[in-house]
Amino acid sequence: MRNIIKALNYQTRTDNVTYYSILLAIFLTIFGMLDFDMTGSEYVALNGESISLLPVFLILMLGVRILGWDYADKTMNYEILSGHHRREVYFARVIVAHIWCIAFCVGFMLLPIIIFTLINGWGTTMDFGGMALRFALAIFPMIRIVCQYVLLVFLVKSAYIAWAAGYLLSMFSMFIPMLFEELMQIKFTYQFANTNLMKLFTFNQSIGYVNGEDVTIYHTELDPSVIIGTIGVSVAVSVICLVLGYIIFRKSDVN
C-alpha cells in the first residue's frame, strides 16, 4: 500500500486540479482580507460563512479528484493485477484523500487568521480558546465530507459524475435546512456536514465593555449536545460510508 500512496501523492502534486483547488481556496478567502485593520478574532467573526464554505467546495474539488481520477484509466486494475489487495487499493486512496483535503482545508482556513493576528493581534472580539475548540471540532465534519465522497465515487465509478452529484448534494444539504428553518422553524446543526460547519462558525453577539469602549462580543461557547453530536454523528457517518464504499469496491469490476 505504501507504493500506491507514494504514486497517488506524486499524481496529486503534479495534477492541475490541485492548483485549481489552491486558486479556489484563495478566491474564497481573499475577499475577507481586504480590510487589513482587522484583528484575528474580527476576521473570524466577520467571515464565518466563507470559512465554513471553504471545506465544502475544496473537498469536493480535490477529494473527488484523488478518489476517482483513476477510474478514467486502468490504474486500479493494474494495481490489482500487480498483486495488491483491493483493500490496499481502496484505503490508499482514502488515506491520501484525507491527508490532502484536511491539510488544505485547515491550512487555508487558518492562514488569513494567522496573518491578521500577526499584524494586529488576536483582539477582544472573541475568546481564543473557544475559537480553537470550534476549529478542532470542524475537522470531524471535514472527515465526514471526505468519507461521503469516498462512498459516492466508488458508487458511481467516475470522478466527473461524482463532481456533478457532489455539487448538487452540497446545494441540497444547504438549501433544505434553510427552507425548514424559514417555514417550520426547525434548525439543523450536525445533521448535515455542511450545516455542522456553518453552526461552528456562526456566533451569537452581544455588546461588551472593553478598555473603556463598547465592543461587539462574539460568543464561542457551544452546547454540549452540539459537541457530542458533531463528534458522534461525524464518526458514525464516516465509518458507515467507508464500510459501504469498500463493500461496493470489493464486489464490483474494475476496468
C-alpha positions as CSV (number, residue, x, y, z in Angstrom):
1,M,0.0,0.0,0.0
2,R,3.0,2.3,0.6
3,N,3.9,2.3,-3.1
4,I,0.3,3.2,-4.0
5,I,0.3,6.0,-1.6
6,K,3.5,7.3,-3.0
7,A,2.2,7.2,-6.5
8,L,-1.0,8.9,-5.5
9,N,0.9,11.7,-3.7
10,Y,3.0,12.2,-6.8
11,Q,0.0,12.3,-9.0
12,T,-1.7,14.8,-6.8
13,R,1.3,17.1,-6.6
14,T,1.6,17.2,-10.4
15,D,-2.2,17.4,-11.1
16,N,-3.6,20.7,-12.4
17,V,-6.7,20.2,-10.3
18,T,-4.6,20.6,-7.2
19,Y,-3.5,24.0,-8.4
20,Y,-7.1,24.9,-9.3
21,S,-8.1,23.9,-5.8
22,I,-5.5,26.3,-4.4
23,L,-6.9,29.1,-6.6
24,L,-10.4,28.2,-5.4
25,A,-9.3,28.4,-1.8
26,I,-7.6,31.8,-2.4
27,F,-10.7,33.1,-4.1
28,L,-12.9,32.1,-1.1
29,T,-10.6,33.8,1.4
30,I,-9.2,36.8,-0.4
31,F,-12.4,39.0,-0.2
32,G,-12.4,38.7,3.6
33,M,-8.8,40.1,3.7
34,L,-9.4,43.5,2.1
35,D,-9.5,45.3,5.4
36,F,-6.0,45.0,6.9
37,D,-7.1,46.8,10.1
38,M,-8.9,43.7,11.4
39,T,-7.6,41.6,14.3
40,G,-7.6,37.8,14.0
41,S,-10.8,37.5,16.0
42,E,-12.6,40.1,13.9
43,Y,-11.6,38.2,10.7
44,V,-13.2,35.0,12.1
45,A,-16.3,36.8,13.3
46,L,-16.9,38.7,10.0
47,N,-16.0,35.8,7.7
48,G,-17.5,32.8,9.4
49,E,-19.7,31.9,6.4
50,S,-16.8,31.8,3.9
51,I,-14.7,29.9,6.4
52,S,-17.4,27.2,6.7
53,L,-18.0,27.0,2.9
54,L,-14.3,26.6,2.0
55,P,-14.1,22.9,3.1
56,V,-17.3,22.1,1.3
57,F,-16.1,23.1,-2.1
58,L,-12.4,22.4,-1.6
59,I,-13.0,18.8,-0.6
60,L,-15.5,18.3,-3.5
61,M,-12.9,19.5,-6.0
62,L,-9.7,17.9,-4.6
63,G,-11.1,14.9,-2.8
64,V,-13.2,13.6,-5.6
65,R,-10.2,14.0,-8.0
66,I,-7.9,12.0,-5.8
67,L,-10.5,9.3,-5.2
68,G,-12.0,8.9,-8.6
69,W,-9.5,10.0,-11.3
70,D,-8.0,6.5,-11.8
71,Y,-11.5,5.3,-12.9
72,A,-10.7,7.2,-16.1
73,D,-7.9,4.7,-17.0
74,K,-6.9,1.2,-15.9
75,T,-4.6,2.3,-13.0
76,M,-6.7,0.5,-10.3
77,N,-6.9,-2.6,-12.5
78,Y,-3.1,-2.6,-12.9
79,E,-2.6,-2.3,-9.2
80,I,-4.8,-5.3,-8.5
81,L,-3.2,-7.3,-11.3
82,S,0.3,-6.5,-9.9
83,G,-0.6,-8.2,-6.6
84,H,-2.1,-5.5,-4.5
85,H,-5.2,-6.5,-2.4
86,R,-8.3,-4.5,-3.1
87,R,-8.2,-3.3,0.5
88,E,-4.9,-1.7,-0.2
89,V,-6.1,-0.1,-3.4
90,Y,-9.2,1.3,-1.6
91,F,-7.7,2.5,1.6
92,A,-4.6,4.0,0.0
93,R,-7.0,6.4,-1.8
94,V,-9.0,7.0,1.4
95,I,-5.8,7.9,3.3
96,V,-4.3,10.2,0.6
97,A,-7.7,12.0,0.1
98,H,-8.0,12.7,3.8
99,I,-4.4,13.9,4.2
100,W,-4.5,16.3,1.2
101,C,-8.1,17.6,1.9
102,I,-7.8,18.1,5.6
103,A,-4.3,19.7,5.3
104,F,-5.6,22.1,2.5
105,C,-8.7,23.0,4.4
106,V,-7.1,23.6,7.8
107,G,-4.2,25.5,6.2
108,F,-6.3,27.9,4.1
109,M,-8.8,28.4,6.9
110,L,-6.1,29.3,9.4
111,L,-3.8,31.3,7.1
112,P,-5.7,34.6,7.0
113,I,-6.4,34.3,10.7
114,I,-2.6,33.9,11.4
115,I,-1.8,36.8,9.1
116,F,-4.2,39.2,10.8
117,T,-3.2,38.0,14.3
118,L,0.5,38.7,13.5
119,I,-0.4,42.1,12.1
120,N,-3.0,43.4,14.6
121,G,-3.1,40.8,17.3
122,W,-6.0,38.4,18.2
123,G,-8.2,41.2,19.7
124,T,-11.0,41.1,22.2
125,T,-13.9,40.2,19.8
126,M,-14.0,36.5,20.8
127,D,-12.3,34.1,23.2
128,F,-9.3,32.4,21.6
129,G,-9.8,29.1,23.5
130,G,-13.4,28.8,22.4
131,M,-12.5,29.5,18.8
132,A,-9.7,26.9,18.9
133,L,-12.2,24.3,20.1
134,R,-14.5,25.2,17.2
135,F,-11.7,24.7,14.7
136,A,-10.8,21.4,16.3
137,L,-14.4,20.2,16.1
138,A,-14.6,21.4,12.4
139,I,-12.1,18.6,11.5
140,F,-14.8,16.0,12.2
141,P,-17.4,17.2,9.6
142,M,-14.5,17.6,7.2
143,I,-13.6,14.0,7.6
144,R,-17.2,13.1,7.2
145,I,-17.4,15.0,3.9
146,V,-14.4,13.2,2.6
147,C,-15.9,9.8,3.6
148,Q,-19.2,10.7,2.0
149,Y,-17.3,11.4,-1.3
150,V,-15.5,8.1,-0.9
151,L,-18.8,6.3,-1.0
152,L,-20.1,8.5,-3.8
153,V,-17.0,8.0,-6.0
154,F,-16.9,4.2,-5.6
155,L,-20.6,4.0,-6.2
156,V,-20.7,5.9,-9.5
157,K,-17.2,4.9,-10.6
158,S,-16.5,8.3,-12.2
159,A,-14.9,11.5,-10.9
160,Y,-16.9,13.6,-13.3
161,I,-20.3,12.2,-12.2
162,A,-19.2,12.4,-8.6
163,W,-18.3,16.1,-9.1
164,A,-21.7,16.8,-10.5
165,A,-23.6,14.7,-8.0
166,G,-21.5,16.1,-5.1
167,Y,-22.2,19.7,-6.1
168,L,-25.9,19.0,-6.3
169,L,-25.9,17.2,-3.0
170,S,-24.0,20.1,-1.4
171,M,-26.5,22.6,-2.6
172,F,-29.4,20.3,-1.5
173,S,-27.9,19.9,2.0
174,M,-27.6,23.7,2.4
175,F,-30.9,24.7,0.8
176,I,-33.2,22.2,2.6
177,P,-32.1,23.3,6.2
178,M,-32.7,26.9,5.2
179,L,-36.1,26.0,3.9
180,F,-37.0,24.1,7.0
181,E,-35.8,26.9,9.3
182,E,-37.7,29.5,7.3
183,L,-41.0,27.6,7.0
184,M,-41.1,25.4,10.1
185,Q,-38.5,27.0,12.5
186,I,-36.6,23.7,12.6
187,K,-32.9,24.3,12.9
188,F,-30.3,21.9,11.6
189,T,-26.8,21.6,13.3
190,Y,-24.9,18.4,13.0
191,Q,-27.5,16.5,10.9
192,F,-25.6,17.5,7.7
193,A,-21.9,18.1,7.5
194,N,-22.4,21.4,5.7
195,T,-24.8,22.7,8.4
196,N,-22.4,21.4,11.1
197,L,-19.6,23.6,9.7
198,M,-21.9,26.6,9.4
199,K,-23.0,26.1,13.0
200,L,-19.4,26.0,14.2
201,F,-18.7,29.3,12.5
202,T,-21.9,31.2,13.4
203,F,-21.8,33.2,16.6
204,N,-24.2,34.9,18.9
205,Q,-23.4,38.5,19.6
206,S,-23.7,40.9,22.5
207,I,-22.3,44.3,23.4
208,G,-19.4,44.3,25.9
209,Y,-17.3,47.0,27.5
210,V,-13.6,46.6,26.9
211,N,-10.8,49.1,27.5
212,G,-13.2,51.9,28.1
213,E,-15.3,51.4,25.0
214,D,-18.3,49.4,23.7
215,V,-17.3,46.5,21.5
216,T,-19.3,43.7,19.8
217,I,-18.5,40.3,21.5
218,Y,-19.0,37.1,19.6
219,H,-19.7,34.2,21.9
220,T,-17.8,30.9,21.2
221,E,-19.5,28.7,23.8
222,L,-21.1,25.6,22.4
223,D,-23.9,23.5,23.9
224,P,-22.6,20.0,24.9
225,S,-25.2,18.5,22.6
226,V,-23.5,20.2,19.6
227,I,-20.1,19.0,20.6
228,I,-21.3,15.4,21.2
229,G,-23.4,15.5,18.0
230,T,-20.5,16.9,15.9
231,I,-18.1,14.1,17.0
232,G,-20.6,11.2,17.3
233,V,-22.5,11.8,14.1
234,S,-19.4,12.5,12.1
235,V,-17.6,9.4,13.3
236,A,-20.7,7.2,12.7
237,V,-21.4,8.5,9.2
238,S,-17.7,8.3,8.3
239,V,-17.5,4.7,9.3
240,I,-20.7,3.7,7.5
241,C,-19.6,5.4,4.3
242,L,-16.1,3.8,4.4
243,V,-17.6,0.3,5.0
244,L,-20.2,0.6,2.3
245,G,-17.7,2.1,-0.1
246,Y,-15.3,-0.8,0.5
247,I,-18.1,-3.4,0.1
248,I,-19.1,-1.8,-3.2
249,F,-15.5,-1.7,-4.5
250,R,-14.7,-5.3,-3.4
251,K,-17.7,-6.6,-5.2
252,S,-17.5,-4.5,-8.4
253,D,-15.5,-5.0,-11.6
254,V,-12.5,-2.7,-12.1
255,N,-11.9,-1.8,-15.7
